[in-house]
Amino acid sequence: MNETFFPSFLNSFFIAVGVMLGGSIIGGLSAFLTGEPVLTEISRFASKLRIWAIVAAIGGTFDTLYSFEKGFLQGETKDLFKQFLFLLAAMGGAKTGALIISWLTQEHIV
């Protein structure tokens, strides 16, 4: 990773938030066009997009797995700790996006 840590950390968080909000709202547009209940569908899309928001925020799985492998097998715990924090930021961003959608739709997101 060529970026410094803190900008990458913030990118992970906000990419996850953006995937949650954008995906849910665009999915709600499709629900509107097909005559489905919009707010219910937005809530349902948000609950299904969480894992994809996390995957998109950490930049796919292969770089992350390589960093975990390097941290475990080569003893570079600094890289392992950084990847853990990136994953934590992505999970926090996905949860924040889900809470925003929950506030907007007043539906219960599990």
N, C-alpha and C positions, 0 to 999 in steps of 0.2 A: 504494500500500500504506500503510495507516494505522498498522500496527504498527511498532514499532521493529525494527531489524535483527536483533539477537541472538535475541529470541523467535521471529521468523519463521524464522530459520536453524535453530533447534532443532525447530520445528514441522515443517519440511521433512524433517529427518532422521527424526523419530519417526513421522511419518505414513507414510513409506516402509517403516519397520520394521513398523508395524502392518498395513499392507496385505499385506506379505509373510507375516507370521505368521498373521494372521487368515484370509486367503484360502487359504493352504495347509492350515491345520488344518480349516477348514470344508469344503474340497474333500476332505480325508481322511475326514471324516465321511460325505460322499456316497459315497466309495469303499467305506467299511465297509458302508453300507446296500445297495450294489449287489453286494457280494461280491468286489470287486477287492482286490489287495494294497495295504493301507493305506499303509505307509511308502514304497513305490515311487511310489504316486500322489501322496503329499504332496511328495516330491522332484520329481516331474514338474511338479506345479502351481507349485512355487516357481521352477522354471526358466522357466516361461511367464509368470509374474506380474511379472517384474522391470521390464519397460518400463511396465506399468500402475501399478506402485508409484511410479515416477519421475514419471509424468504426474499422478497423484493428488497427490503431494507438492508439486509446483510449482504446483498449482492450475489445471490445464488448460493449454492452449497459447496462447490468444489474449492473455492478459495478459503472458505471457512474451515472445511475439513482438512485442507493442507496446513493451515495455521495451527489447528488443534494437534495434528500429527507432529508438526515441528515442535510444538510446545511439549508434548509428552515424550517423544522419542529422542529428541535432541536436547532436551532439558532447557529450552528457552521459555521459561515461565512468563516472561514479559509479554510475548506474543499470545500466549494462552489467556492471560488475564485481559489483554486488550480485546480479544475476540469474545470473551465472556461479557465484557462491558458493552460491546457493540450489540450482542444478542439481547442483553438486558434493555438497552435503549430501544431496540426494535420492538421488543415485547411491551415496553412502556408506551411507545407510540401507537401500537395497535390497540392497547387498552384505552388510551386517551381518545383515539378515533371512535372506538365503540361507545365510550361514554358520551361523546358529542352527539353521535347518532341517536343514542338512547334519550338524551335531553331533547333533541329535535323531534323525535317521533313519539315520545312518551310511551314507547313499547318496552317490555322487559327483555333485555338481552342477557342470556345466560352466560 
